[in-house]
């Protein structure tokens, strides 16, 4: 039986708290070493989001 996994992310919380980004990154890494292909893909999707958020935070910090 297949299950549909979805991740709901509150971007305001992520962008407002660098510690949340770090924890989200840790969670994504754990998902990547998970046993199912779906969890691995979700982990990579989460890492992409975290990378985008970190990039935006760095741009804001540089201005």
mmJSON file of the N, C-alpha and C atoms, coordinates in Angstrom:
{"data_MODEL":{"atom_site":{
"group_PDB":["ATOM","ATOM","ATOM","ATOM","ATOM","ATOM","ATOM","ATOM","ATOM","ATOM","ATOM","ATOM","ATOM","ATOM","ATOM","ATOM","ATOM","ATOM","ATOM","ATOM","ATOM","ATOM","ATOM","ATOM","ATOM","ATOM","ATOM","ATOM","ATOM","ATOM","ATOM","ATOM","ATOM","ATOM","ATOM","ATOM","ATOM","ATOM","ATOM","ATOM","ATOM","ATOM","ATOM","ATOM","ATOM","ATOM","ATOM","ATOM","ATOM","ATOM","ATOM","ATOM","ATOM","ATOM","ATOM","ATOM","ATOM","ATOM","ATOM","ATOM","ATOM","ATOM","ATOM","ATOM","ATOM","ATOM","ATOM","ATOM","ATOM","ATOM","ATOM","ATOM","ATOM","ATOM","ATOM","ATOM","ATOM","ATOM","ATOM","ATOM","ATOM","ATOM","ATOM","ATOM","ATOM","ATOM","ATOM","ATOM","ATOM","ATOM","ATOM","ATOM","ATOM","ATOM","ATOM","ATOM","ATOM","ATOM","ATOM","ATOM","ATOM","ATOM","ATOM","ATOM","ATOM","ATOM","ATOM","ATOM","ATOM","ATOM","ATOM","ATOM","ATOM","ATOM","ATOM","ATOM","ATOM","ATOM","ATOM","ATOM","ATOM","ATOM","ATOM","ATOM","ATOM","ATOM","ATOM","ATOM","ATOM","ATOM","ATOM","ATOM","ATOM","ATOM","ATOM","ATOM","ATOM","ATOM","ATOM","ATOM","ATOM","ATOM","ATOM","ATOM","ATOM","ATOM","ATOM","ATOM","ATOM","ATOM","ATOM","ATOM","ATOM","ATOM","ATOM","ATOM","ATOM","ATOM","ATOM","ATOM","ATOM","ATOM","ATOM","ATOM","ATOM","ATOM","ATOM","ATOM","ATOM","ATOM","ATOM","ATOM","ATOM","ATOM","ATOM","ATOM","ATOM","ATOM","ATOM","ATOM","ATOM","ATOM","ATOM","ATOM","ATOM","ATOM","ATOM","ATOM","ATOM"],
"id":[1,2,3,4,5,6,7,8,9,10,11,12,13,14,15,16,17,18,19,20,21,22,23,24,25,26,27,28,29,30,31,32,33,34,35,36,37,38,39,40,41,42,43,44,45,46,47,48,49,50,51,52,53,54,55,56,57,58,59,60,61,62,63,64,65,66,67,68,69,70,71,72,73,74,75,76,77,78,79,80,81,82,83,84,85,86,87,88,89,90,91,92,93,94,95,96,97,98,99,100,101,102,103,104,105,106,107,108,109,110,111,112,113,114,115,116,117,118,119,120,121,122,123,124,125,126,127,128,129,130,131,132,133,134,135,136,137,138,139,140,141,142,143,144,145,146,147,148,149,150,151,152,153,154,155,156,157,158,159,160,161,162,163,164,165,166,167,168,169,170,171,172,173,174,175,176,177,178,179,180,181,182,183,184,185,186,187,188,189],
"type_symbol":["N","C","C","N","C","C","N","C","C","N","C","C","N","C","C","N","C","C","N","C","C","N","C","C","N","C","C","N","C","C","N","C","C","N","C","C","N","C","C","N","C","C","N","C","C","N","C","C","N","C","C","N","C","C","N","C","C","N","C","C","N","C","C","N","C","C","N","C","C","N","C","C","N","C","C","N","C","C","N","C","C","N","C","C","N","C","C","N","C","C","N","C","C","N","C","C","N","C","C","N","C","C","N","C","C","N","C","C","N","C","C","N","C","C","N","C","C","N","C","C","N","C","C","N","C","C","N","C","C","N","C","C","N","C","C","N","C","C","N","C","C","N","C","C","N","C","C","N","C","C","N","C","C","N","C","C","N","C","C","N","C","C","N","C","C","N","C","C","N","C","C","N","C","C","N","C","C","N","C","C","N","C","C","N","C","C","N","C","C"],
"label_atom_id":["N","CA","C","N","CA","C","N","CA","C","N","CA","C","N","CA","C","N","CA","C","N","CA","C","N","CA","C","N","CA","C","N","CA","C","N","CA","C","N","CA","C","N","CA","C","N","CA","C","N","CA","C","N","CA","C","N","CA","C","N","CA","C","N","CA","C","N","CA","C","N","CA","C","N","CA","C","N","CA","C","N","CA","C","N","CA","C","N","CA","C","N","CA","C","N","CA","C","N","CA","C","N","CA","C","N","CA","C","N","CA","C","N","CA","C","N","CA","C","N","CA","C","N","CA","C","N","CA","C","N","CA","C","N","CA","C","N","CA","C","N","CA","C","N","CA","C","N","CA","C","N","CA","C","N","CA","C","N","CA","C","N","CA","C","N","CA","C","N","CA","C","N","CA","C","N","CA","C","N","CA","C","N","CA","C","N","CA","C","N","CA","C","N","CA","C","N","CA","C","N","CA","C","N","CA","C","N","CA","C","N","CA","C","N","CA","C","N","CA","C"],
"label_alt_id":[null,null,null,null,null,null,null,null,null,null,null,null,null,null,null,null,null,null,null,null,null,null,null,null,null,null,null,null,null,null,null,null,null,null,null,null,null,null,null,null,null,null,null,null,null,null,null,null,null,null,null,null,null,null,null,null,null,null,null,null,null,null,null,null,null,null,null,null,null,null,null,null,null,null,null,null,null,null,null,null,null,null,null,null,null,null,null,null,null,null,null,null,null,null,null,null,null,null,null,null,null,null,null,null,null,null,null,null,null,null,null,null,null,null,null,null,null,null,null,null,null,null,null,null,null,null,null,null,null,null,null,null,null,null,null,null,null,null,null,null,null,null,null,null,null,null,null,null,null,null,null,null,null,null,null,null,null,null,null,null,null,null,null,null,null,null,null,null,null,null,null,null,null,null,null,null,null,null,null,null,null,null,null,null,null,null,null,null,null],
"label_comp_id":["UNK","UNK","UNK","UNK","UNK","UNK","UNK","UNK","UNK","UNK","UNK","UNK","UNK","UNK","UNK","UNK","UNK","UNK","UNK","UNK","UNK","UNK","UNK","UNK","UNK","UNK","UNK","UNK","UNK","UNK","UNK","UNK","UNK","UNK","UNK","UNK","UNK","UNK","UNK","UNK","UNK","UNK","UNK","UNK","UNK","UNK","UNK","UNK","UNK","UNK","UNK","UNK","UNK","UNK","UNK","UNK","UNK","UNK","UNK","UNK","UNK","UNK","UNK","UNK","UNK","UNK","UNK","UNK","UNK","UNK","UNK","UNK","UNK","UNK","UNK","UNK","UNK","UNK","UNK","UNK","UNK","UNK","UNK","UNK","UNK","UNK","UNK","UNK","UNK","UNK","UNK","UNK","UNK","UNK","UNK","UNK","UNK","UNK","UNK","UNK","UNK","UNK","UNK","UNK","UNK","UNK","UNK","UNK","UNK","UNK","UNK","UNK","UNK","UNK","UNK","UNK","UNK","UNK","UNK","UNK","UNK","UNK","UNK","UNK","UNK","UNK","UNK","UNK","UNK","UNK","UNK","UNK","UNK","UNK","UNK","UNK","UNK","UNK","UNK","UNK","UNK","UNK","UNK","UNK","UNK","UNK","UNK","UNK","UNK","UNK","UNK","UNK","UNK","UNK","UNK","UNK","UNK","UNK","UNK","UNK","UNK","UNK","UNK","UNK","UNK","UNK","UNK","UNK","UNK","UNK","UNK","UNK","UNK","UNK","UNK","UNK","UNK","UNK","UNK","UNK","UNK","UNK","UNK","UNK","UNK","UNK","UNK","UNK","UNK"],
"label_asym_id":["A","A","A","A","A","A","A","A","A","A","A","A","A","A","A","A","A","A","A","A","A","A","A","A","A","A","A","A","A","A","A","A","A","A","A","A","A","A","A","A","A","A","A","A","A","A","A","A","A","A","A","A","A","A","A","A","A","A","A","A","A","A","A","A","A","A","A","A","A","A","A","A","A","A","A","A","A","A","A","A","A","A","A","A","A","A","A","A","A","A","A","A","A","A","A","A","A","A","A","A","A","A","A","A","A","A","A","A","A","A","A","A","A","A","A","A","A","A","A","A","A","A","A","A","A","A","A","A","A","A","A","A","A","A","A","A","A","A","A","A","A","A","A","A","A","A","A","A","A","A","A","A","A","A","A","A","A","A","A","A","A","A","A","A","A","A","A","A","A","A","A","A","A","A","A","A","A","A","A","A","A","A","A","A","A","A","A","A","A"],
"label_entity_id":["1","1","1","1","1","1","1","1","1","1","1","1","1","1","1","1","1","1","1","1","1","1","1","1","1","1","1","1","1","1","1","1","1","1","1","1","1","1","1","1","1","1","1","1","1","1","1","1","1","1","1","1","1","1","1","1","1","1","1","1","1","1","1","1","1","1","1","1","1","1","1","1","1","1","1","1","1","1","1","1","1","1","1","1","1","1","1","1","1","1","1","1","1","1","1","1","1","1","1","1","1","1","1","1","1","1","1","1","1","1","1","1","1","1","1","1","1","1","1","1","1","1","1","1","1","1","1","1","1","1","1","1","1","1","1","1","1","1","1","1","1","1","1","1","1","1","1","1","1","1","1","1","1","1","1","1","1","1","1","1","1","1","1","1","1","1","1","1","1","1","1","1","1","1","1","1","1","1","1","1","1","1","1","1","1","1","1","1","1"],
"label_seq_id":[1,1,1,2,2,2,3,3,3,4,4,4,5,5,5,6,6,6,7,7,7,8,8,8,9,9,9,10,10,10,11,11,11,12,12,12,13,13,13,14,14,14,15,15,15,16,16,16,17,17,17,18,18,18,19,19,19,20,20,20,21,21,21,22,22,22,23,23,23,24,24,24,25,25,25,26,26,26,27,27,27,28,28,28,29,29,29,30,30,30,31,31,31,32,32,32,33,33,33,34,34,34,35,35,35,36,36,36,37,37,37,38,38,38,39,39,39,40,40,40,41,41,41,42,42,42,43,43,43,44,44,44,45,45,45,46,46,46,47,47,47,48,48,48,49,49,49,50,50,50,51,51,51,52,52,52,53,53,53,54,54,54,55,55,55,56,56,56,57,57,57,58,58,58,59,59,59,60,60,60,61,61,61,62,62,62,63,63,63],
"pdbx_PDB_ins_code":[null,null,null,null,null,null,null,null,null,null,null,null,null,null,null,null,null,null,null,null,null,null,null,null,null,null,null,null,null,null,null,null,null,null,null,null,null,null,null,null,null,null,null,null,null,null,null,null,null,null,null,null,null,null,null,null,null,null,null,null,null,null,null,null,null,null,null,null,null,null,null,null,null,null,null,null,null,null,null,null,null,null,null,null,null,null,null,null,null,null,null,null,null,null,null,null,null,null,null,null,null,null,null,null,null,null,null,null,null,null,null,null,null,null,null,null,null,null,null,null,null,null,null,null,null,null,null,null,null,null,null,null,null,null,null,null,null,null,null,null,null,null,null,null,null,null,null,null,null,null,null,null,null,null,null,null,null,null,null,null,null,null,null,null,null,null,null,null,null,null,null,null,null,null,null,null,null,null,null,null,null,null,null,null,null,null,null,null,null],
"Cartn_x":[0.842,0.0,0.889,0.728,1.534,0.957,1.85,1.428,1.95,1.152,1.56,2.113,3.389,4.021,4.048,3.699,3.761,4.459,5.177,5.855,5.273,4.825,4.301,5.314,5.772,6.843,6.353,6.536,6.229,7.494,7.536,8.739,9.074,8.075,8.352,9.179,8.834,9.593,11.006,11.116,12.443,13.331,12.793,13.593,13.888,13.052,13.234,14.126,14.536,15.305,16.352,17.614,18.669,18.776,18.438,18.479,17.456,16.309,15.301,15.841,16.566,17.173,18.149,18.951,19.913,19.199,18.147,17.4,16.707,16.186,15.543,16.563,17.774,18.857,19.201,19.289,19.567,18.476,17.232,16.103,16.183,16.495,16.607,17.715,18.84,19.939,19.527,18.774,18.3,17.346,16.525,15.596,16.349,17.452,18.225,18.824,19.177,19.716,18.619,17.378,16.241,16.178,15.33,15.307,14.399,13.479,12.556,12.917,12.733,13.035,12.222,10.988,10.155,10.755,11.224,11.822,13.129,13.891,15.14,14.84,13.859,13.503,13.0,12.175,11.702,12.878,13.852,15.034,15.79,15.975,16.651,15.828,14.521,13.662,13.801,13.852,14.009,15.359,16.422,17.744,17.762,17.078,17.01,16.347,15.285,14.594,15.506,16.189,17.093,18.208,18.783,19.839,19.334,18.123,17.542,17.354,16.858,16.647,17.964,18.984,20.29,20.886,20.706,21.201,20.52,19.205,18.47,18.902,19.112,19.562,20.942,21.824,23.157,23.082,22.188,22.019,21.525,20.58,20.04,21.128,21.945,23.008,24.082,24.289,25.309,24.87,23.577,23.113,23.013],
"Cartn_y":[-1.18,0.0,1.246,2.082,3.292,4.405,5.193,6.336,7.6,8.626,9.912,10.76,11.137,11.956,13.399,14.301,15.723,16.434,17.466,18.284,19.686,20.197,21.561,22.394,23.464,24.272,25.696,26.2,27.595,28.4,29.029,29.728,30.915,31.549,32.668,32.209,31.045,30.518,30.146,29.489,29.1,30.31,31.309,32.474,33.347,33.272,34.118,33.524,32.281,31.63,30.7,31.129,30.284,28.914,28.842,27.551,26.587,27.11,26.267,25.717,26.546,26.083,24.942,25.075,24.023,22.716,22.796,21.584,20.97,21.817,21.345,20.62,21.163,20.55,19.177,19.076,17.787,16.77,17.211,16.331,15.826,16.721,16.339,15.308,15.505,14.539,13.17,13.134,11.853,11.175,11.969,11.394,10.8,11.415,10.924,9.551,9.293,7.972,6.999,7.391,6.522,5.372,4.425,3.203,3.261,4.195,4.196,5.285,5.013,6.012,7.301,7.187,8.376,9.299,8.72,9.533,10.159,9.426,9.962,11.168,11.053,12.16,13.358,13.117,14.213,14.899,14.122,14.696,15.617,15.184,16.043,17.3,17.167,18.338,19.319,18.788,19.638,20.349,19.639,20.267,21.408,21.23,22.288,23.542,23.346,24.472,25.161,24.378,24.949,25.735,25.195,25.901,27.232,27.248,28.489,29.504,29.041,29.934,30.506,29.654,30.12,31.138,30.898,31.829,33.187,33.174,34.426,35.152,34.406,35.026,35.648,34.985,35.538,36.81,36.854,38.058,39.213,38.95,39.987,40.481,39.575,39.941,40.785,40.574,41.315,42.73,43.01,44.356,45.268],
"Cartn_z":[0.0,0.0,0.0,-0.994,-1.117,-0.25,0.281,1.086,0.435,0.464,-0.087,1.051,0.942,1.973,1.501,2.397,2.087,3.227,2.883,3.88,3.785,4.907,4.965,5.738,5.116,5.691,5.913,7.117,7.418,7.132,5.972,5.538,6.439,7.051,7.953,9.147,9.685,10.82,10.379,9.244,8.754,8.519,7.846,7.494,8.713,9.73,10.9,11.967,11.795,12.844,12.231,12.207,11.634,12.318,13.606,14.3,13.7,13.293,12.637,11.325,10.595,9.344,9.606,10.658,10.982,11.325,12.099,12.47,11.256,10.401,9.18,8.308,8.252,7.482,8.057,9.378,10.023,9.701,9.759,9.458,8.018,7.098,5.689,5.496,6.171,6.063,6.576,7.665,8.19,7.212,6.546,5.575,4.387,4.008,2.869,3.165,4.417,4.742,5.157,4.952,5.262,4.26,4.568,3.767,2.543,2.486,1.352,0.344,-0.93,-1.963,-1.79,-1.311,-1.126,-0.075,1.032,2.088,1.621,0.842,0.302,-0.587,-1.468,-2.355,-1.559,-0.542,0.307,1.004,1.437,2.079,1.138,-0.108,-1.084,-1.379,-1.446,-1.656,-0.496,0.719,1.898,1.875,1.491,1.424,0.411,-0.685,-1.693,-1.115,-0.355,0.273,1.283,2.104,3.106,2.422,1.36,0.634,0.086,-0.463,-0.97,0.154,1.294,2.438,2.942,3.044,3.514,2.549,1.277,0.268,0.403,0.603,0.776,2.043,3.132,4.376,4.205,3.467,3.219,2.392,1.409,0.596,1.448,2.346,3.23,4.177,4.685,5.618,4.936,3.64,2.902,2.548,2.616,2.239,3.415],
"occupancy":[1.0,1.0,1.0,1.0,1.0,1.0,1.0,1.0,1.0,1.0,1.0,1.0,1.0,1.0,1.0,1.0,1.0,1.0,1.0,1.0,1.0,1.0,1.0,1.0,1.0,1.0,1.0,1.0,1.0,1.0,1.0,1.0,1.0,1.0,1.0,1.0,1.0,1.0,1.0,1.0,1.0,1.0,1.0,1.0,1.0,1.0,1.0,1.0,1.0,1.0,1.0,1.0,1.0,1.0,1.0,1.0,1.0,1.0,1.0,1.0,1.0,1.0,1.0,1.0,1.0,1.0,1.0,1.0,1.0,1.0,1.0,1.0,1.0,1.0,1.0,1.0,1.0,1.0,1.0,1.0,1.0,1.0,1.0,1.0,1.0,1.0,1.0,1.0,1.0,1.0,1.0,1.0,1.0,1.0,1.0,1.0,1.0,1.0,1.0,1.0,1.0,1.0,1.0,1.0,1.0,1.0,1.0,1.0,1.0,1.0,1.0,1.0,1.0,1.0,1.0,1.0,1.0,1.0,1.0,1.0,1.0,1.0,1.0,1.0,1.0,1.0,1.0,1.0,1.0,1.0,1.0,1.0,1.0,1.0,1.0,1.0,1.0,1.0,1.0,1.0,1.0,1.0,1.0,1.0,1.0,1.0,1.0,1.0,1.0,1.0,1.0,1.0,1.0,1.0,1.0,1.0,1.0,1.0,1.0,1.0,1.0,1.0,1.0,1.0,1.0,1.0,1.0,1.0,1.0,1.0,1.0,1.0,1.0,1.0,1.0,1.0,1.0,1.0,1.0,1.0,1.0,1.0,1.0,1.0,1.0,1.0,1.0,1.0,1.0],
"B_iso_or_equiv":[0.0,0.0,0.0,0.0,0.0,0.0,0.0,0.0,0.0,0.0,0.0,0.0,0.0,0.0,0.0,0.0,0.0,0.0,0.0,0.0,0.0,0.0,0.0,0.0,0.0,0.0,0.0,0.0,0.0,0.0,0.0,0.0,0.0,0.0,0.0,0.0,0.0,0.0,0.0,0.0,0.0,0.0,0.0,0.0,0.0,0.0,0.0,0.0,0.0,0.0,0.0,0.0,0.0,0.0,0.0,0.0,0.0,0.0,0.0,0.0,0.0,0.0,0.0,0.0,0.0,0.0,0.0,0.0,0.0,0.0,0.0,0.0,0.0,0.0,0.0,0.0,0.0,0.0,0.0,0.0,0.0,0.0,0.0,0.0,0.0,0.0,0.0,0.0,0.0,0.0,0.0,0.0,0.0,0.0,0.0,0.0,0.0,0.0,0.0,0.0,0.0,0.0,0.0,0.0,0.0,0.0,0.0,0.0,0.0,0.0,0.0,0.0,0.0,0.0,0.0,0.0,0.0,0.0,0.0,0.0,0.0,0.0,0.0,0.0,0.0,0.0,0.0,0.0,0.0,0.0,0.0,0.0,0.0,0.0,0.0,0.0,0.0,0.0,0.0,0.0,0.0,0.0,0.0,0.0,0.0,0.0,0.0,0.0,0.0,0.0,0.0,0.0,0.0,0.0,0.0,0.0,0.0,0.0,0.0,0.0,0.0,0.0,0.0,0.0,0.0,0.0,0.0,0.0,0.0,0.0,0.0,0.0,0.0,0.0,0.0,0.0,0.0,0.0,0.0,0.0,0.0,0.0,0.0,0.0,0.0,0.0,0.0,0.0,0.0],
"pdbx_formal_charge":[null,null,null,null,null,null,null,null,null,null,null,null,null,null,null,null,null,null,null,null,null,null,null,null,null,null,null,null,null,null,null,null,null,null,null,null,null,null,null,null,null,null,null,null,null,null,null,null,null,null,null,null,null,null,null,null,null,null,null,null,null,null,null,null,null,null,null,null,null,null,null,null,null,null,null,null,null,null,null,null,null,null,null,null,null,null,null,null,null,null,null,null,null,null,null,null,null,null,null,null,null,null,null,null,null,null,null,null,null,null,null,null,null,null,null,null,null,null,null,null,null,null,null,null,null,null,null,null,null,null,null,null,null,null,null,null,null,null,null,null,null,null,null,null,null,null,null,null,null,null,null,null,null,null,null,null,null,null,null,null,null,null,null,null,null,null,null,null,null,null,null,null,null,null,null,null,null,null,null,null,null,null,null,null,null,null,null,null,null],
"auth_seq_id":[1,1,1,2,2,2,3,3,3,4,4,4,5,5,5,6,6,6,7,7,7,8,8,8,9,9,9,10,10,10,11,11,11,12,12,12,13,13,13,14,14,14,15,15,15,16,16,16,17,17,17,18,18,18,19,19,19,20,20,20,21,21,21,22,22,22,23,23,23,24,24,24,25,25,25,26,26,26,27,27,27,28,28,28,29,29,29,30,30,30,31,31,31,32,32,32,33,33,33,34,34,34,35,35,35,36,36,36,37,37,37,38,38,38,39,39,39,40,40,40,41,41,41,42,42,42,43,43,43,44,44,44,45,45,45,46,46,46,47,47,47,48,48,48,49,49,49,50,50,50,51,51,51,52,52,52,53,53,53,54,54,54,55,55,55,56,56,56,57,57,57,58,58,58,59,59,59,60,60,60,61,61,61,62,62,62,63,63,63],
"auth_comp_id":["UNK","UNK","UNK","UNK","UNK","UNK","UNK","UNK","UNK","UNK","UNK","UNK","UNK","UNK","UNK","UNK","UNK","UNK","UNK","UNK","UNK","UNK","UNK","UNK","UNK","UNK","UNK","UNK","UNK","UNK","UNK","UNK","UNK","UNK","UNK","UNK","UNK","UNK","UNK","UNK","UNK","UNK","UNK","UNK","UNK","UNK","UNK","UNK","UNK","UNK","UNK","UNK","UNK","UNK","UNK","UNK","UNK","UNK","UNK","UNK","UNK","UNK","UNK","UNK","UNK","UNK","UNK","UNK","UNK","UNK","UNK","UNK","UNK","UNK","UNK","UNK","UNK","UNK","UNK","UNK","UNK","UNK","UNK","UNK","UNK","UNK","UNK","UNK","UNK","UNK","UNK","UNK","UNK","UNK","UNK","UNK","UNK","UNK","UNK","UNK","UNK","UNK","UNK","UNK","UNK","UNK","UNK","UNK","UNK","UNK","UNK","UNK","UNK","UNK","UNK","UNK","UNK","UNK","UNK","UNK","UNK","UNK","UNK","UNK","UNK","UNK","UNK","UNK","UNK","UNK","UNK","UNK","UNK","UNK","UNK","UNK","UNK","UNK","UNK","UNK","UNK","UNK","UNK","UNK","UNK","UNK","UNK","UNK","UNK","UNK","UNK","UNK","UNK","UNK","UNK","UNK","UNK","UNK","UNK","UNK","UNK","UNK","UNK","UNK","UNK","UNK","UNK","UNK","UNK","UNK","UNK","UNK","UNK","UNK","UNK","UNK","UNK","UNK","UNK","UNK","UNK","UNK","UNK","UNK","UNK","UNK","UNK","UNK","UNK"],
"auth_asym_id":["A","A","A","A","A","A","A","A","A","A","A","A","A","A","A","A","A","A","A","A","A","A","A","A","A","A","A","A","A","A","A","A","A","A","A","A","A","A","A","A","A","A","A","A","A","A","A","A","A","A","A","A","A","A","A","A","A","A","A","A","A","A","A","A","A","A","A","A","A","A","A","A","A","A","A","A","A","A","A","A","A","A","A","A","A","A","A","A","A","A","A","A","A","A","A","A","A","A","A","A","A","A","A","A","A","A","A","A","A","A","A","A","A","A","A","A","A","A","A","A","A","A","A","A","A","A","A","A","A","A","A","A","A","A","A","A","A","A","A","A","A","A","A","A","A","A","A","A","A","A","A","A","A","A","A","A","A","A","A","A","A","A","A","A","A","A","A","A","A","A","A","A","A","A","A","A","A","A","A","A","A","A","A","A","A","A","A","A","A"],
"auth_atom_id":["N","CA","C","N","CA","C","N","CA","C","N","CA","C","N","CA","C","N","CA","C","N","CA","C","N","CA","C","N","CA","C","N","CA","C","N","CA","C","N","CA","C","N","CA","C","N","CA","C","N","CA","C","N","CA","C","N","CA","C","N","CA","C","N","CA","C","N","CA","C","N","CA","C","N","CA","C","N","CA","C","N","CA","C","N","CA","C","N","CA","C","N","CA","C","N","CA","C","N","CA","C","N","CA","C","N","CA","C","N","CA","C","N","CA","C","N","CA","C","N","CA","C","N","CA","C","N","CA","C","N","CA","C","N","CA","C","N","CA","C","N","CA","C","N","CA","C","N","CA","C","N","CA","C","N","CA","C","N","CA","C","N","CA","C","N","CA","C","N","CA","C","N","CA","C","N","CA","C","N","CA","C","N","CA","C","N","CA","C","N","CA","C","N","CA","C","N","CA","C","N","CA","C","N","CA","C","N","CA","C","N","CA","C","N","CA","C","N","CA","C"],
"pdbx_PDB_model_num":[1,1,1,1,1,1,1,1,1,1,1,1,1,1,1,1,1,1,1,1,1,1,1,1,1,1,1,1,1,1,1,1,1,1,1,1,1,1,1,1,1,1,1,1,1,1,1,1,1,1,1,1,1,1,1,1,1,1,1,1,1,1,1,1,1,1,1,1,1,1,1,1,1,1,1,1,1,1,1,1,1,1,1,1,1,1,1,1,1,1,1,1,1,1,1,1,1,1,1,1,1,1,1,1,1,1,1,1,1,1,1,1,1,1,1,1,1,1,1,1,1,1,1,1,1,1,1,1,1,1,1,1,1,1,1,1,1,1,1,1,1,1,1,1,1,1,1,1,1,1,1,1,1,1,1,1,1,1,1,1,1,1,1,1,1,1,1,1,1,1,1,1,1,1,1,1,1,1,1,1,1,1,1,1,1,1,1,1,1]
}}}
